[in-house]
Structure formats: C-alpha cells, structure tokens
Amino acid sequence: MLDPKMFEDFTQRVSGLIAKSPAADIEKNVRSMMGSFFSKLDLVTREEFDTQANVLARTRQLVDQLTARLDELEKTPK
C-alpha cells in the first residue's frame, strides 16, 4: 500500500523538477498564447453573463406584463 506522505513527497519533487525545466517555460508560453487567443474572441466573464441574463429575465417579465396590459386595453369597448 502506498504511503500518502511518500506520494506527496514524490509530487513535490516532480513539481520542483518541472519548475526548473523547460516545461515551465512551455507552460507559460502556452498560457500566454491561450490568453491572447481568448482575448480575440471577445468573451465575457461568467459574472457579466449572469448579470446580463438577469437583466434579460427582468426585461422579458416587463414585456410580458405590458403585453397583457395592452391586451386588456384593446378588449375594452370604446
């Protein structure tokens, strides 16, 4: 059976080796390229999306209320 402490020690050693190797530079470069790529896509954050979804839901509710009110007014005889 593997000792959890031994596994943690192994993980730390591998992380240390990767940090000192060219793999760390590769990771930084890949992250930079991905960040550049995603910035060109004009994406929004989850918070911005949720905010706009709430605004849209409230607007939809208001449109439904106004539509119902207009239907009532159109039914009343002149």
C-alpha positions in Angstrom: 0.0 0.0 0.0 1.3 3.5 -0.9 2.0 5.9 1.9 0.3 9.2 1.3 3.3 11.1 2.6 5.5 9.3 0.1 3.1 10.3 -2.6 3.1 13.9 -1.5 6.9 13.9 -1.4 7.1 12.5 -4.9 4.6 15.1 -6.2 6.6 17.9 -4.7 9.8 16.6 -6.2 8.3 16.3 -9.7 6.8 19.8 -9.4 10.2 21.1 -8.4 11.8 19.4 -11.4 9.2 20.7 -13.8 9.6 24.3 -12.4 13.3 24.1 -13.1 12.9 22.5 -16.6 11.9 23.9 -19.9 8.5 22.5 -19.3 7.8 25.6 -17.1 8.6 27.9 -20.0 6.4 25.8 -22.3 3.5 26.1 -19.9 4.0 29.9 -19.6 4.1 30.2 -23.4 1.0 28.1 -23.9 -0.9 30.1 -21.2 0.2 33.3 -22.9 -0.9 32.0 -26.4 -4.3 30.8 -25.0 -4.8 34.1 -23.2 -4.1 36.0 -26.4 -6.4 33.7 -28.4 -9.3 34.0 -26.0 -9.0 37.8 -25.8 -9.5 38.0 -29.5 -12.8 36.0 -29.2 -14.4 38.9 -27.2 -15.6 36.6 -24.5 -17.3 37.7 -21.3 -16.9 36.6 -17.7 -19.4 34.3 -16.0 -20.3 37.3 -13.8 -21.0 39.5 -16.7 -23.1 36.8 -18.4 -25.1 36.1 -15.3 -25.8 39.9 -14.8 -27.0 40.2 -18.4 -29.1 37.1 -18.1 -30.8 38.6 -15.0 -31.4 41.9 -16.9 -32.9 40.0 -19.8 -35.2 38.0 -17.5 -36.5 41.2 -15.8 -37.0 42.8 -19.2 -38.8 39.8 -20.5 -41.1 39.9 -17.5 -41.8 43.5 -18.1 -42.6 42.9 -21.7 -45.0 40.1 -20.8 -46.7 42.4 -18.2 -47.1 45.2 -20.8 -48.4 42.8 -23.4 -51.0 41.6 -21.0 -52.0 45.1 -20.1 -52.2 46.1 -23.8 -54.4 43.1 -24.5 -56.7 44.2 -21.7 -56.9 47.8 -23.0 -57.6 46.6 -26.5 -60.5 44.4 -25.3 -62.3 47.3 -23.5 -65.1 48.8 -25.7 -64.6 52.4 -26.9 
